[in-house]
Amino acid sequence: MRLELLLVDISILYTILEKGNEKLVIKLADLTHPIFQAHFPDNHILPAFCHLDILSQVFDEAILKLQRLKLNGKVYPNEIITYEVITKKNQKKINIFNTKNLKVGTIIYEC
């Protein structure tokens, strides 16, 4: 199942609800999506790498160097996720919030 996870089109994992320079809001697919089926079959959560793939795809930029990726909460199928974007030169700090507006993580990367 892990190899199949690499072959999944990430763009069908989410729907963009709002997109701006400082904020991205998406709605995740339901638990039947292959990403959630593979990670984990009995506890469906969004894998950390998917946050990076989503950000890279939506903002059409390469993540050159990951400086920090800290998740302190789980993200489940069907959730509405808000990415709060703070840009400084070629660096982005992203705070991640779940449907309940609880901060579930932070990502810092160079682009």
matplotlib code that plots the C-alpha trace (Angstrom):
import matplotlib.pyplot as plt

x = [0.0, 2.9, 4.1, 0.5, 0.5, 3.3, 1.3, -1.8, -2.7, -2.5, -4.7, -7.8, -7.1, -8.4, -10.7, -9.5, -12.1, -10.0, -6.6, -4.6, -1.0, -1.4, -4.1, -5.1, -8.2, -8.9, -11.4, -10.0, -11.5, -13.4, -11.8, -12.3, -9.4, -6.3, -4.1, -6.4, -6.8, -3.0, -2.3, -3.4, -6.1, -7.5, -6.7, -7.2, -5.0, -3.3, 0.4, 2.8, 4.3, 0.9, 1.0, 4.2, 2.8, -0.4, 1.5, 4.0, 1.2, -1.2, 1.5, 3.4, 6.7, 9.5, 10.4, 14.1, 14.9, 12.7, 13.7, 10.9, 7.8, 6.1, 2.7, 1.1, -2.3, -3.9, -5.7, -8.6, -10.6, -13.3, -11.7, -11.3, -7.7, -6.4, -2.8, -1.7, 1.2, 3.9, 6.5, 9.9, 12.1, 12.5, 11.2, 7.7, 6.3, 3.0, 0.8, -1.8, -5.3, -8.0, -11.7, -12.0, -9.5, -6.9, -3.3, -2.1, 1.3, 3.9, 6.1, 9.0, 10.7, 12.8, 11.4]
y = [0.0, 2.4, 2.4, 3.1, 6.2, 7.7, 7.3, 9.2, 12.6, 14.9, 17.5, 15.4, 15.3, 18.8, 21.6, 25.2, 27.3, 30.5, 31.4, 34.6, 35.6, 35.3, 32.6, 29.3, 27.4, 23.9, 21.2, 17.7, 14.7, 12.0, 8.9, 6.9, 8.9, 6.6, 8.8, 8.3, 4.6, 4.1, 6.4, 4.7, 2.1, 2.1, 5.8, 7.9, 11.1, 13.3, 12.5, 15.3, 15.2, 16.0, 19.5, 20.2, 18.8, 20.9, 24.1, 23.5, 22.7, 25.6, 28.3, 26.8, 26.9, 24.5, 23.9, 24.2, 23.6, 22.5, 24.2, 23.0, 20.8, 20.4, 18.8, 18.9, 17.8, 15.4, 16.4, 14.1, 13.5, 16.1, 18.8, 22.4, 23.3, 26.9, 27.7, 31.1, 32.3, 34.7, 35.5, 37.0, 37.2, 33.6, 32.0, 31.1, 30.3, 28.5, 28.0, 25.2, 25.3, 22.7, 22.9, 23.9, 26.7, 25.0, 25.2, 21.8, 22.6, 24.9, 24.6, 26.8, 26.5, 28.3, 28.6]
z = [0.0, 0.6, -3.0, -4.1, -1.9, -4.0, -7.1, -5.9, -7.5, -4.5, -6.2, -5.7, -2.0, -1.3, -2.6, -2.3, -0.5, -0.2, -1.5, -0.9, -0.3, 3.5, 3.8, 2.2, 3.2, 1.9, 2.5, 2.6, 0.9, 2.8, 4.3, 1.1, -0.5, -1.0, 1.1, 4.2, 3.4, 3.5, 6.4, 8.6, 7.8, 11.3, 12.2, 9.1, 9.4, 6.9, 6.5, 7.2, 3.7, 2.3, 3.9, 2.0, -1.3, -1.0, -0.3, -3.0, -5.5, -4.6, -4.4, -7.4, -5.8, -4.9, -1.3, -1.4, 2.3, 5.0, 8.2, 10.5, 10.4, 13.7, 14.0, 17.4, 16.3, 13.9, 10.7, 9.7, 6.5, 5.6, 7.8, 6.7, 7.1, 7.2, 6.4, 7.7, 5.6, 6.8, 4.0, 4.6, 1.5, 0.3, 3.6, 4.5, 7.9, 7.8, 10.8, 10.3, 11.9, 11.9, 11.6, 15.2, 14.6, 16.8, 15.8, 14.8, 13.3, 11.9, 8.8, 8.0, 4.6, 2.0, -1.5]

ax = plt.figure().add_subplot(projection="3d")
ax.plot(x, y, z, "-o")
ax.set_aspect("equal")
plt.show()
